[in-house]
Amino acid sequence: MSNSIEALYQIHSHEIFWINIQPFLLQRGYRLRPRYDPNWTPSWLQGKSGKKHPSPILFEDSVCIVEWFILVFKHIQTTIHAPKSRDILIDATRLENGEKVVLKKVETNSQEIPFAVTFSSKEWKKDVRNCCVPILDVIMIPCDDDHALLVMPQLLGFHFLPFRFLGEFCQFTLQVLQGLEFLHEYNIVHRDICWGNILMDTSKLIPKGNHFVRWDSHTGKLFEKFEWKTRWSVMPIQYYIIDFGISLQCLSKDARGLGQWGQDRTVPEMLKNEWCNLFMVDIYQLGNVFKRCITRYQGLNAFIELADAMTKENPNERPTATESVRMCKKIIADITEAGKMAKRVWRLDQTLDGRQTSALMLSTLDRIQVRLGWNPTL
């Protein structure tokens, strides 16, 4: 194995922060993966007779954080704000109960900490519409007054596992819309409620759990069998809105802003660089999530009217969050009355081995495998 290839699996500069803080986190009850132990020795260097294994990629401790960012960017497939540093997220295990969690490094002078703590308070949790990501702990970083760590449950992007039934998408749209309605009632605008900031709890979907970076594996090892259940078989699934780093609490529903922010750079009024209603930007961004889902699947046409209304070019013509919820409930009622909740939907816009492939071919492949009782992640 050449030195250049071996260097790919060694510790990178953006991982050093986590190695330095690992002993402190362990005292606080959080264990990072073996790779981030200060005394770590790569598994592939511990072969019999002291020989190096030729394929470090086969070992879990070769997996670094940067793989997670590459994975997320690949799935978002749009122009987004790249994080200033790659050391902002890492996975860990909570020692008291074995729960898989994620630690996020945030600035202490931002709104993210007060928002996150408020959303997770007992008072706010009473509202069933609250689907803001729960905060399990806030950890102050030693000798660093400018940053802290938010501890959250390990979740998965809502889109990583395919929708199989129309009823699954019904639940998804209504739950996230009600979450946005909940925020808007308190005059809070998310400002980035886009594709990469909607996650789901997979505790029922993937009973064996999944690796944070190599999400379609249970342990992070390549080529292992990955087992998951359809959302329909274990409903309801809990969805969460994450990342309140640029969120604001406004004085009124007429609050306006200027500039470009968030992952979705297609918001019409932001493209024109004009003052815009922040609440209507949220509506557009979430509507675009629904529209993208509709174009990627066969069988979601019932939601076209809702997605089109939420993404109208004129923000004054878009429905409010409450009106969007009302429209969504009407669509779901019609689907239920027609007995179509269990109707199959099929993903069309897919890739195979990183290459864009015939939608028809993959759709057919999906259908054959599903009909045979398999559950592919394509």
C-alpha atoms as a printed R data frame, in Angstrom:
    type eleno elety resid chain resno       x       y       z
1   ATOM     1    CA   MET     A     1   0.000   0.000   0.000
2   ATOM     2    CA   SER     A     2   1.495   3.330  -1.060
3   ATOM     3    CA   ASN     A     3   2.126   6.070   1.469
4   ATOM     4    CA   SER     A     4  -0.295   8.383  -0.352
5   ATOM     5    CA   ILE     A     5  -3.164   5.893  -0.067
6   ATOM     6    CA   GLU     A     6  -2.346   5.093   3.537
7   ATOM     7    CA   ALA     A     7  -2.399   8.812   4.350
8   ATOM     8    CA   LEU     A     8  -6.058   8.960   3.317
9   ATOM     9    CA   TYR     A     9  -6.987   6.884   6.350
10  ATOM    10    CA   GLN     A    10  -4.776   8.576   8.916
11  ATOM    11    CA   ILE     A    11  -5.973  11.352  11.216
12  ATOM    12    CA   HIS     A    12  -6.823  14.584   9.379
13  ATOM    13    CA   SER     A    13  -6.468  18.114  10.696
14  ATOM    14    CA   HIS     A    14 -10.216  18.580  11.163
15  ATOM    15    CA   GLU     A    15 -10.327  15.523  13.473
16  ATOM    16    CA   ILE     A    16  -7.687  16.700  15.931
17  ATOM    17    CA   PHE     A    17 -10.176  18.761  17.951
18  ATOM    18    CA   TRP     A    18 -12.178  15.641  18.784
19  ATOM    19    CA   ILE     A    19  -9.091  13.641  19.742
20  ATOM    20    CA   ASN     A    20  -7.963  16.396  22.101
21  ATOM    21    CA   ILE     A    21 -11.376  16.624  23.767
22  ATOM    22    CA   GLN     A    22 -12.042  12.853  23.896
23  ATOM    23    CA   PRO     A    23 -10.853  12.331  27.522
24  ATOM    24    CA   PHE     A    24 -13.086  15.184  28.711
25  ATOM    25    CA   LEU     A    25 -16.094  13.812  26.812
26  ATOM    26    CA   LEU     A    26 -15.487  10.387  28.303
27  ATOM    27    CA   GLN     A    27 -15.654  11.934  31.776
28  ATOM    28    CA   ARG     A    28 -18.924  13.581  30.776
29  ATOM    29    CA   GLY     A    29 -20.350  10.214  29.747
30  ATOM    30    CA   TYR     A    30 -19.827  10.189  25.978
31  ATOM    31    CA   ARG     A    31 -17.571   7.745  24.157
32  ATOM    32    CA   LEU     A    32 -16.322   8.611  20.682
33  ATOM    33    CA   ARG     A    33 -15.476   5.923  18.135
34  ATOM    34    CA   PRO     A    34 -12.077   4.154  18.597
35  ATOM    35    CA   ARG     A    35 -10.538   6.321  15.858
36  ATOM    36    CA   TYR     A    36 -10.714   9.340  18.168
37  ATOM    37    CA   ASP     A    37  -9.004   7.738  21.162
38  ATOM    38    CA   PRO     A    38  -5.695   9.583  21.785
39  ATOM    39    CA   ASN     A    39  -3.995   6.173  21.994
40  ATOM    40    CA   TRP     A    40  -5.578   4.830  18.779
41  ATOM    41    CA   THR     A    41  -3.609   2.411  16.657
42  ATOM    42    CA   PRO     A    42  -5.184   1.666  13.249
43  ATOM    43    CA   SER     A    43  -6.739  -1.796  13.100
44  ATOM    44    CA   TRP     A    44  -5.246  -2.452   9.672
45  ATOM    45    CA   LEU     A    45  -1.767  -2.130  11.161
46  ATOM    46    CA   GLN     A    46  -2.418  -4.873  13.713
47  ATOM    47    CA   GLY     A    47  -2.495  -7.890  11.435
48  ATOM    48    CA   LYS     A    48  -0.925 -11.233  12.206
49  ATOM    49    CA   SER     A    49   2.878 -11.208  12.317
50  ATOM    50    CA   GLY     A    50   2.754  -7.432  12.287
51  ATOM    51    CA   LYS     A    51   1.758  -7.220   8.620
52  ATOM    52    CA   LYS     A    52  -0.326  -4.323   7.342
53  ATOM    53    CA   HIS     A    53  -3.695  -5.120   5.835
54  ATOM    54    CA   PRO     A    54  -3.795  -3.953   2.189
55  ATOM    55    CA   SER     A    55  -7.323  -2.494   2.489
56  ATOM    56    CA   PRO     A    56  -7.843  -0.057   5.414
57  ATOM    57    CA   ILE     A    57 -11.265   0.803   3.985
58  ATOM    58    CA   LEU     A    58 -12.529  -2.561   5.256
59  ATOM    59    CA   PHE     A    59 -11.996  -1.457   8.865
60  ATOM    60    CA   GLU     A    60 -14.497   0.736  10.714
61  ATOM    61    CA   ASP     A    61 -11.818   2.897  12.285
62  ATOM    62    CA   SER     A    62 -10.706   4.065   8.837
63  ATOM    63    CA   VAL     A    63 -13.950   6.051   8.573
64  ATOM    64    CA   CYS     A    64 -13.389   9.755   9.176
65  ATOM    65    CA   ILE     A    65 -15.795  12.661   9.608
66  ATOM    66    CA   VAL     A    66 -15.128  14.087   6.155
67  ATOM    67    CA   GLU     A    67 -16.923  11.093   4.614
68  ATOM    68    CA   TRP     A    68 -20.119  12.325   6.293
69  ATOM    69    CA   PHE     A    69 -19.840  15.746   4.647
70  ATOM    70    CA   ILE     A    70 -19.229  14.195   1.232
71  ATOM    71    CA   LEU     A    71 -22.267  11.970   1.748
72  ATOM    72    CA   VAL     A    72 -24.531  14.842   2.752
73  ATOM    73    CA   PHE     A    73 -23.399  17.093  -0.107
74  ATOM    74    CA   LYS     A    74 -23.991  14.245  -2.559
75  ATOM    75    CA   HIS     A    75 -27.558  13.740  -1.340
76  ATOM    76    CA   ILE     A    76 -28.391  17.452  -1.210
77  ATOM    77    CA   GLN     A    77 -27.159  17.982  -4.788
78  ATOM    78    CA   THR     A    78 -27.614  21.743  -4.718
79  ATOM    79    CA   THR     A    79 -25.681  24.894  -3.977
80  ATOM    80    CA   ILE     A    80 -25.302  25.155  -0.228
81  ATOM    81    CA   HIS     A    81 -23.313  27.017   2.365
82  ATOM    82    CA   ALA     A    82 -20.319  24.825   3.138
83  ATOM    83    CA   PRO     A    83 -19.514  24.811   6.861
84  ATOM    84    CA   LYS     A    84 -16.561  26.931   7.921
85  ATOM    85    CA   SER     A    85 -14.983  23.895   9.520
86  ATOM    86    CA   ARG     A    86 -15.382  20.172   9.161
87  ATOM    87    CA   ASP     A    87 -15.005  19.573  12.879
88  ATOM    88    CA   ILE     A    88 -18.512  20.695  13.814
89  ATOM    89    CA   LEU     A    89 -20.196  17.250  13.989
90  ATOM    90    CA   ILE     A    90 -19.281  13.846  15.322
91  ATOM    91    CA   ASP     A    91 -21.096  10.764  16.568
92  ATOM    92    CA   ALA     A    92 -20.723   9.219  20.016
93  ATOM    93    CA   THR     A    93 -22.279   6.721  22.395
94  ATOM    94    CA   ARG     A    94 -23.986   7.870  25.590
95  ATOM    95    CA   LEU     A    95 -22.557   5.623  28.295
96  ATOM    96    CA   GLU     A    96 -25.534   5.714  30.660
97  ATOM    97    CA   ASN     A    97 -27.880   4.004  28.203
98  ATOM    98    CA   GLY     A    98 -25.861   3.069  25.104
99  ATOM    99    CA   GLU     A    99 -27.793   5.577  22.968
100 ATOM   100    CA   LYS     A   100 -26.153   6.766  19.749
101 ATOM   101    CA   VAL     A   101 -25.881  10.544  19.750
102 ATOM   102    CA   VAL     A   102 -24.382  13.347  17.693
103 ATOM   103    CA   LEU     A   103 -22.320  16.198  19.099
104 ATOM   104    CA   LYS     A   104 -22.480  19.539  17.303
105 ATOM   105    CA   LYS     A   105 -19.981  22.306  17.945
106 ATOM   106    CA   VAL     A   106 -21.801  25.672  17.974
107 ATOM   107    CA   GLU     A   107 -20.910  29.263  18.759
108 ATOM   108    CA   THR     A   108 -22.063  30.392  22.192
109 ATOM   109    CA   ASN     A   109 -23.019  33.861  20.930
110 ATOM   110    CA   SER     A   110 -25.436  32.498  18.316
111 ATOM   111    CA   GLN     A   111 -29.171  31.926  18.705
112 ATOM   112    CA   GLU     A   112 -28.770  28.176  18.223
113 ATOM   113    CA   ILE     A   113 -28.245  27.262  21.882
114 ATOM   114    CA   PRO     A   114 -31.180  29.274  23.348
115 ATOM   115    CA   PHE     A   115 -33.473  28.125  20.523
116 ATOM   116    CA   ALA     A   116 -32.452  24.488  20.914
117 ATOM   117    CA   VAL     A   117 -32.905  24.523  24.698
118 ATOM   118    CA   THR     A   118 -36.280  26.287  24.433
119 ATOM   119    CA   PHE     A   119 -37.600  23.832  21.836
120 ATOM   120    CA   SER     A   120 -36.627  20.934  24.104
121 ATOM   121    CA   SER     A   121 -38.235  22.382  27.226
122 ATOM   122    CA   LYS     A   122 -41.137  20.554  28.872
123 ATOM   123    CA   GLU     A   123 -43.488  23.416  28.074
124 ATOM   124    CA   TRP     A   124 -42.742  23.383  24.356
125 ATOM   125    CA   LYS     A   125 -42.759  19.586  24.158
126 ATOM   126    CA   LYS     A   126 -46.411  19.593  25.219
127 ATOM   127    CA   ASP     A   127 -47.362  20.656  21.702
128 ATOM   128    CA   VAL     A   128 -47.433  17.525  19.533
129 ATOM   129    CA   ARG     A   129 -46.582  19.637  16.481
130 ATOM   130    CA   ASN     A   130 -43.146  20.449  17.903
131 ATOM   131    CA   CYS     A   131 -40.753  18.407  15.788
132 ATOM   132    CA   CYS     A   132 -37.614  20.428  16.499
133 ATOM   133    CA   VAL     A   133 -34.666  18.145  17.144
134 ATOM   134    CA   PRO     A   134 -34.461  17.368  20.890
135 ATOM   135    CA   ILE     A   135 -31.369  18.502  22.785
136 ATOM   136    CA   LEU     A   136 -30.176  15.906  25.286
137 ATOM   137    CA   ASP     A   137 -27.331  17.911  26.785
138 ATOM   138    CA   VAL     A   138 -25.317  21.113  26.409
139 ATOM   139    CA   ILE     A   139 -21.605  20.744  27.115
140 ATOM   140    CA   MET     A   140 -19.373  23.747  27.673
141 ATOM   141    CA   ILE     A   141 -15.922  23.219  26.141
142 ATOM   142    CA   PRO     A   142 -12.988  23.642  28.555
143 ATOM   143    CA   CYS     A   143 -10.863  26.733  27.892
144 ATOM   144    CA   ASP     A   144 -13.145  27.850  25.059
145 ATOM   145    CA   ASP     A   145 -15.798  30.426  25.926
146 ATOM   146    CA   ASP     A   146 -16.734  30.864  22.276
147 ATOM   147    CA   HIS     A   147 -18.059  27.352  21.609
148 ATOM   148    CA   ALA     A   148 -20.198  24.655  23.192
149 ATOM   149    CA   LEU     A   149 -21.437  21.209  22.205
150 ATOM   150    CA   LEU     A   150 -25.086  20.350  21.635
151 ATOM   151    CA   VAL     A   151 -25.917  16.680  22.167
152 ATOM   152    CA   MET     A   152 -28.706  15.305  19.963
153 ATOM   153    CA   PRO     A   153 -29.984  11.818  19.123
154 ATOM   154    CA   GLN     A   154 -28.418  10.273  16.026
155 ATOM   155    CA   LEU     A   155 -30.912  10.653  13.195
156 ATOM   156    CA   LEU     A   156 -30.950  10.074   9.432
157 ATOM   157    CA   GLY     A   157 -31.933  12.266   6.499
158 ATOM   158    CA   PHE     A   158 -35.612  11.705   5.691
159 ATOM   159    CA   HIS     A   159 -34.738  10.877   2.080
160 ATOM   160    CA   PHE     A   160 -31.980   8.314   2.560
161 ATOM   161    CA   LEU     A   161 -34.441   5.421   2.757
162 ATOM   162    CA   PRO     A   162 -37.089   5.434   0.019
163 ATOM   163    CA   PHE     A   163 -40.793   5.991   0.506
164 ATOM   164    CA   ARG     A   164 -42.698   2.821  -0.433
165 ATOM   165    CA   PHE     A   165 -46.336   3.821   0.174
166 ATOM   166    CA   LEU     A   166 -48.362   6.978  -0.381
167 ATOM   167    CA   GLY     A   167 -49.419   6.976   3.267
168 ATOM   168    CA   GLU     A   168 -45.775   7.311   4.311
169 ATOM   169    CA   PHE     A   169 -45.417  10.530   2.359
170 ATOM   170    CA   CYS     A   170 -48.742  11.799   3.718
171 ATOM   171    CA   GLN     A   171 -47.459  11.457   7.257
172 ATOM   172    CA   PHE     A   172 -44.148  13.102   6.358
173 ATOM   173    CA   THR     A   173 -45.658  16.190   4.720
174 ATOM   174    CA   LEU     A   174 -48.253  16.800   7.426
175 ATOM   175    CA   GLN     A   175 -45.816  16.329  10.294
176 ATOM   176    CA   VAL     A   176 -43.185  18.700   8.884
177 ATOM   177    CA   LEU     A   177 -45.792  21.282   7.869
178 ATOM   178    CA   GLN     A   178 -47.255  21.231  11.371
179 ATOM   179    CA   GLY     A   179 -43.731  21.647  12.723
180 ATOM   180    CA   LEU     A   180 -43.312  24.770  10.622
181 ATOM   181    CA   GLU     A   181 -46.753  26.005  11.675
182 ATOM   182    CA   PHE     A   182 -45.692  25.552  15.301
183 ATOM   183    CA   LEU     A   183 -42.571  27.673  14.772
184 ATOM   184    CA   HIS     A   184 -44.421  30.390  12.881
185 ATOM   185    CA   GLU     A   185 -47.027  30.692  15.645
186 ATOM   186    CA   TYR     A   186 -44.186  31.815  17.879
187 ATOM   187    CA   ASN     A   187 -42.927  34.167  15.142
188 ATOM   188    CA   ILE     A   188 -39.846  32.001  14.630
189 ATOM   189    CA   VAL     A   189 -38.483  31.665  11.100
190 ATOM   190    CA   HIS     A   190 -36.115  28.819  10.331
191 ATOM   191    CA   ARG     A   191 -34.592  30.384   7.186
192 ATOM   192    CA   ASP     A   192 -33.122  27.070   6.025
193 ATOM   193    CA   ILE     A   193 -35.898  24.472   6.214
194 ATOM   194    CA   CYS     A   194 -34.506  22.615   3.239
195 ATOM   195    CA   TRP     A   195 -33.618  19.143   1.998
196 ATOM   196    CA   GLY     A   196 -30.679  18.530   4.324
197 ATOM   197    CA   ASN     A   197 -32.308  19.874   7.479
198 ATOM   198    CA   ILE     A   198 -35.181  17.406   7.814
199 ATOM   199    CA   LEU     A   199 -34.225  14.153   9.516
200 ATOM   200    CA   MET     A   200 -36.050  11.124  10.889
201 ATOM   201    CA   ASP     A   201 -35.844   8.779  13.847
202 ATOM   202    CA   THR     A   202 -34.769   5.358  12.548
203 ATOM   203    CA   SER     A   203 -35.037   3.391  15.794
204 ATOM   204    CA   LYS     A   204 -38.017   1.480  14.387
205 ATOM   205    CA   LEU     A   205 -36.914   1.578  10.752
206 ATOM   206    CA   ILE     A   206 -33.446   0.149  11.402
207 ATOM   207    CA   PRO     A   207 -33.761  -1.939  14.604
208 ATOM   208    CA   LYS     A   208 -30.076  -2.944  14.509
209 ATOM   209    CA   GLY     A   209 -29.044   0.691  14.218
210 ATOM   210    CA   ASN     A   210 -26.878   2.291  11.562
211 ATOM   211    CA   HIS     A   211 -23.433   3.812  11.359
212 ATOM   212    CA   PHE     A   212 -23.326   7.613  11.438
213 ATOM   213    CA   VAL     A   213 -21.034   7.964   8.414
214 ATOM   214    CA   ARG     A   214 -21.658   4.777   6.436
215 ATOM   215    CA   TRP     A   215 -25.368   5.039   7.056
216 ATOM   216    CA   ASP     A   216 -26.348   1.948   5.025
217 ATOM   217    CA   SER     A   217 -24.396  -0.362   7.314
218 ATOM   218    CA   HIS     A   218 -24.986  -1.394  10.914
219 ATOM   219    CA   THR     A   219 -21.367  -1.290  12.077
220 ATOM   220    CA   GLY     A   220 -19.556   0.806   9.478
221 ATOM   221    CA   LYS     A   221 -17.986  -2.191   7.788
222 ATOM   222    CA   LEU     A   222 -18.327  -2.558   4.049
223 ATOM   223    CA   PHE     A   223 -20.290  -5.348   2.366
224 ATOM   224    CA   GLU     A   224 -22.306  -6.306   5.448
225 ATOM   225    CA   LYS     A   225 -25.995  -7.106   5.059
226 ATOM   226    CA   PHE     A   226 -28.120  -4.062   5.829
227 ATOM   227    CA   GLU     A   227 -31.643  -4.674   7.130
228 ATOM   228    CA   TRP     A   228 -34.394  -2.074   7.394
229 ATOM   229    CA   LYS     A   229 -38.170  -1.947   7.493
230 ATOM   230    CA   THR     A   230 -40.590   0.136   5.446
231 ATOM   231    CA   ARG     A   231 -42.070   3.184   7.142
232 ATOM   232    CA   TRP     A   232 -45.531   1.743   6.529
233 ATOM   233    CA   SER     A   233 -44.784  -1.368   8.589
234 ATOM   234    CA   VAL     A   234 -43.616   0.583  11.667
235 ATOM   235    CA   MET     A   235 -45.581   3.832  11.425
236 ATOM   236    CA   PRO     A   236 -45.677   6.419  12.795
237 ATOM   237    CA   ILE     A   237 -42.176   7.678  12.057
238 ATOM   238    CA   GLN     A   238 -40.983  10.779  13.873
239 ATOM   239    CA   TYR     A   239 -39.456  13.487  11.682
240 ATOM   240    CA   TYR     A   240 -37.330  16.346  12.988
241 ATOM   241    CA   ILE     A   241 -36.325  19.817  11.830
242 ATOM   242    CA   ILE     A   242 -32.687  20.578  12.625
243 ATOM   243    CA   ASP     A   243 -30.089  23.376  12.393
244 ATOM   244    CA   PHE     A   244 -31.374  26.622  13.881
245 ATOM   245    CA   GLY     A   245 -28.052  28.418  13.418
246 ATOM   246    CA   ILE     A   246 -29.567  31.240  11.334
247 ATOM   247    CA   SER     A   247 -33.115  31.147  12.726
248 ATOM   248    CA   LEU     A   248 -34.760  34.283  14.116
249 ATOM   249    CA   GLN     A   249 -37.637  35.163  16.400
250 ATOM   250    CA   CYS     A   250 -39.417  38.107  14.793
251 ATOM   251    CA   LEU     A   251 -41.595  40.799  16.277
252 ATOM   252    CA   SER     A   252 -44.424  40.118  13.842
253 ATOM   253    CA   LYS     A   253 -45.508  38.069  10.819
254 ATOM   254    CA   ASP     A   254 -44.525  41.022   8.638
255 ATOM   255    CA   ALA     A   255 -40.811  40.649   9.427
256 ATOM   256    CA   ARG     A   256 -38.637  41.179   6.383
257 ATOM   257    CA   GLY     A   257 -35.037  40.375   5.533
258 ATOM   258    CA   LEU     A   258 -32.483  40.967   2.791
259 ATOM   259    CA   GLY     A   259 -29.827  38.621   1.449
260 ATOM   260    CA   GLN     A   260 -29.254  35.001   0.518
261 ATOM   261    CA   TRP     A   261 -29.139  32.213   3.070
262 ATOM   262    CA   GLY     A   262 -29.825  28.520   3.415
263 ATOM   263    CA   GLN     A   263 -29.357  25.623   1.036
264 ATOM   264    CA   ASP     A   264 -32.077  26.584  -1.434
265 ATOM   265    CA   ARG     A   265 -30.790  29.345  -3.704
266 ATOM   266    CA   THR     A   266 -33.884  29.335  -5.949
267 ATOM   267    CA   VAL     A   267 -36.135  31.488  -3.729
268 ATOM   268    CA   PRO     A   268 -37.373  34.122  -6.238
269 ATOM   269    CA   GLU     A   269 -37.289  37.154  -3.957
270 ATOM   270    CA   MET     A   270 -33.806  36.252  -2.747
271 ATOM   271    CA   LEU     A   271 -32.574  35.962  -6.333
272 ATOM   272    CA   LYS     A   272 -33.819  39.514  -6.912
273 ATOM   273    CA   ASN     A   273 -31.927  40.660  -3.800
274 ATOM   274    CA   GLU     A   274 -34.971  42.468  -2.450
275 ATOM   275    CA   TRP     A   275 -36.459  42.744   1.019
276 ATOM   276    CA   CYS     A   276 -38.719  39.763   1.546
277 ATOM   277    CA   ASN     A   277 -41.145  38.301   4.051
278 ATOM   278    CA   LEU     A   278 -39.105  35.782   6.050
279 ATOM   279    CA   PHE     A   279 -42.095  33.554   6.766
280 ATOM   280    CA   MET     A   280 -42.870  33.199   3.062
281 ATOM   281    CA   VAL     A   281 -39.247  32.220   2.410
282 ATOM   282    CA   ASP     A   282 -39.746  29.316   4.834
283 ATOM   283    CA   ILE     A   283 -42.897  28.336   2.949
284 ATOM   284    CA   TYR     A   284 -41.065  28.347  -0.380
285 ATOM   285    CA   GLN     A   285 -38.108  26.353   0.937
286 ATOM   286    CA   LEU     A   286 -40.299  23.615   2.403
287 ATOM   287    CA   GLY     A   287 -42.544  23.604  -0.658
288 ATOM   288    CA   ASN     A   288 -39.462  23.015  -2.766
289 ATOM   289    CA   VAL     A   289 -38.631  19.971  -0.629
290 ATOM   290    CA   PHE     A   290 -42.072  18.554  -1.409
291 ATOM   291    CA   LYS     A   291 -41.735  19.434  -5.093
292 ATOM   292    CA   ARG     A   292 -38.401  17.649  -5.324
293 ATOM   293    CA   CYS     A   293 -39.895  14.551  -3.712
294 ATOM   294    CA   ILE     A   294 -42.774  14.610  -6.194
295 ATOM   295    CA   THR     A   295 -40.383  14.737  -9.147
296 ATOM   296    CA   ARG     A   296 -38.285  11.889  -7.739
297 ATOM   297    CA   TYR     A   297 -41.211   9.524  -7.236
298 ATOM   298    CA   GLN     A   298 -43.992   8.017  -9.256
299 ATOM   299    CA   GLY     A   299 -47.259   8.226  -7.354
300 ATOM   300    CA   LEU     A   300 -47.067  11.512  -5.408
301 ATOM   301    CA   ASN     A   301 -49.058  13.644  -7.856
302 ATOM   302    CA   ALA     A   302 -51.777  14.297  -5.259
303 ATOM   303    CA   PHE     A   303 -49.393  16.782  -3.622
304 ATOM   304    CA   ILE     A   304 -48.526  18.798  -6.743
305 ATOM   305    CA   GLU     A   305 -51.130  21.467  -6.006
306 ATOM   306    CA   LEU     A   306 -49.767  21.994  -2.497
307 ATOM   307    CA   ALA     A   307 -46.138  22.148  -3.638
308 ATOM   308    CA   ASP     A   308 -46.991  24.527  -6.489
309 ATOM   309    CA   ALA     A   309 -48.907  26.844  -4.161
310 ATOM   310    CA   MET     A   310 -46.044  26.958  -1.651
311 ATOM   311    CA   THR     A   311 -43.480  27.756  -4.356
312 ATOM   312    CA   LYS     A   312 -45.352  30.492  -6.244
313 ATOM   313    CA   GLU     A   313 -43.002  33.174  -7.534
314 ATOM   314    CA   ASN     A   314 -45.018  35.919  -5.860
315 ATOM   315    CA   PRO     A   315 -44.633  35.414  -2.087
316 ATOM   316    CA   ASN     A   316 -47.959  37.173  -1.481
317 ATOM   317    CA   GLU     A   317 -49.707  34.322  -3.318
318 ATOM   318    CA   ARG     A   318 -48.213  31.575  -1.169
319 ATOM   319    CA   PRO     A   319 -50.284  30.032   1.632
320 ATOM   320    CA   THR     A   320 -49.271  30.575   5.223
321 ATOM   321    CA   ALA     A   321 -48.076  27.608   7.256
322 ATOM   322    CA   THR     A   322 -51.559  27.181   8.742
323 ATOM   323    CA   GLU     A   323 -53.177  27.350   5.308
324 ATOM   324    CA   SER     A   324 -50.634  24.832   3.996
325 ATOM   325    CA   VAL     A   325 -51.502  22.449   6.839
326 ATOM   326    CA   ARG     A   326 -55.181  22.829   5.979
327 ATOM   327    CA   MET     A   327 -54.473  22.036   2.300
328 ATOM   328    CA   CYS     A   328 -52.383  19.028   3.290
329 ATOM   329    CA   LYS     A   329 -55.096  17.634   5.560
330 ATOM   330    CA   LYS     A   330 -57.632  17.965   2.732
331 ATOM   331    CA   ILE     A   331 -55.337  16.041   0.367
332 ATOM   332    CA   ILE     A   332 -54.821  13.307   2.946
333 ATOM   333    CA   ALA     A   333 -58.570  13.093   3.630
334 ATOM   334    CA   ASP     A   334 -59.230  12.611  -0.100
335 ATOM   335    CA   ILE     A   335 -56.523   9.927  -0.331
336 ATOM   336    CA   THR     A   336 -57.933   8.147   2.719
337 ATOM   337    CA   GLU     A   337 -61.476   8.285   1.388
338 ATOM   338    CA   ALA     A   338 -60.309   6.833  -1.938
339 ATOM   339    CA   GLY     A   339 -58.581   3.975  -0.076
340 ATOM   340    CA   LYS     A   340 -55.167   4.873  -1.520
341 ATOM   341    CA   MET     A   341 -53.064   5.272   1.617
342 ATOM   342    CA   ALA     A   342 -51.456   1.870   0.969
343 ATOM   343    CA   LYS     A   343 -50.839   2.634  -2.710
344 ATOM   344    CA   ARG     A   344 -47.267   1.903  -3.803
345 ATOM   345    CA   VAL     A   345 -44.958   4.751  -4.814
346 ATOM   346    CA   TRP     A   346 -41.700   4.205  -6.686
347 ATOM   347    CA   ARG     A   347 -38.554   6.299  -6.716
348 ATOM   348    CA   LEU     A   348 -37.513   7.405 -10.181
349 ATOM   349    CA   ASP     A   349 -34.616   9.844  -9.867
350 ATOM   350    CA   GLN     A   350 -31.806   7.562  -8.750
351 ATOM   351    CA   THR     A   351 -28.121   6.911  -9.163
352 ATOM   352    CA   LEU     A   352 -26.191   3.687  -9.337
353 ATOM   353    CA   ASP     A   353 -22.556   3.620  -8.200
354 ATOM   354    CA   GLY     A   354 -22.525   7.405  -8.290
355 ATOM   355    CA   ARG     A   355 -23.673   7.617 -11.904
356 ATOM   356    CA   GLN     A   356 -27.047   8.830 -13.125
357 ATOM   357    CA   THR     A   357 -28.888   5.796 -14.477
358 ATOM   358    CA   SER     A   358 -32.060   5.155 -16.411
359 ATOM   359    CA   ALA     A   359 -34.994   5.972 -14.138
360 ATOM   360    CA   LEU     A   360 -37.130   3.378 -15.888
361 ATOM   361    CA   MET     A   361 -34.505   0.664 -15.441
362 ATOM   362    CA   LEU     A   362 -34.019   1.342 -11.742
363 ATOM   363    CA   SER     A   363 -37.740   1.665 -11.138
364 ATOM   364    CA   THR     A   364 -38.263  -1.725 -12.716
365 ATOM   365    CA   LEU     A   365 -35.383  -3.182 -10.709
366 ATOM   366    CA   ASP     A   366 -36.884  -1.767  -7.515
367 ATOM   367    CA   ARG     A   367 -40.275  -3.250  -8.267
368 ATOM   368    CA   ILE     A   368 -38.908  -6.706  -8.988
369 ATOM   369    CA   GLN     A   369 -36.897  -6.769  -5.755
370 ATOM   370    CA   VAL     A   370 -39.752  -5.421  -3.633
371 ATOM   371    CA   ARG     A   371 -42.245  -7.863  -5.155
372 ATOM   372    CA   LEU     A   372 -39.824 -10.690  -4.298
373 ATOM   373    CA   GLY     A   373 -39.794  -9.594  -0.674
374 ATOM   374    CA   TRP     A   374 -36.445  -7.780  -0.750
375 ATOM   375    CA   ASN     A   375 -36.043  -4.223   0.501
376 ATOM   376    CA   PRO     A   376 -33.347  -2.394  -1.514
377 ATOM   377    CA   THR     A   377 -32.207   1.066  -0.460
378 ATOM   378    CA   LEU     A   378 -32.248   2.329  -4.041
